[in-house]
């Protein structure tokens, strides 16, 4: 039982970390992609 809880928690932590990293990556892409378009570049 304890092992199952540990594995379940571990998966949730990894999923949360993946989502957080994906959001950061998307933010970086938008930051570098949008300004040139707005400036007409």
N, C-alpha and C positions, 0 to 999 in steps of 0.2 A: 504493500500500500504506500509506504513512504517513498519507495523508488518511483512509483507511478506519479505521485505528486511532484517529485523532484524533476522527472522528465517533462511533465506537463508544464511546470513553471519555467523550465529551461527553454522549451519551445516558444512559450509566450515572450520570454525575454529576447530571444533571438528574432522573433517576428517583429517585436516593437523596435528593436535596433535596426532591422532591415527597413522598416517603414520610415524611421527617423532619417536614416542615411539616404533613402530614396527622395525624401522631401528636400533634404539639403542639396542633393545633386540636381534636382529639378530647379531649385531656387538659383543655383549657380548658373545653370544653363539659361534660365530666363534673364538673369542679370547681364550675361554676356551677349545674349541674342537680341533682346528688345532695344537697347539704346541705339545701335547702328541703324535699325529700321526707323526709329523715331527721328533720327538725325538725317535720314535720307541717304545713309551710306550703304 
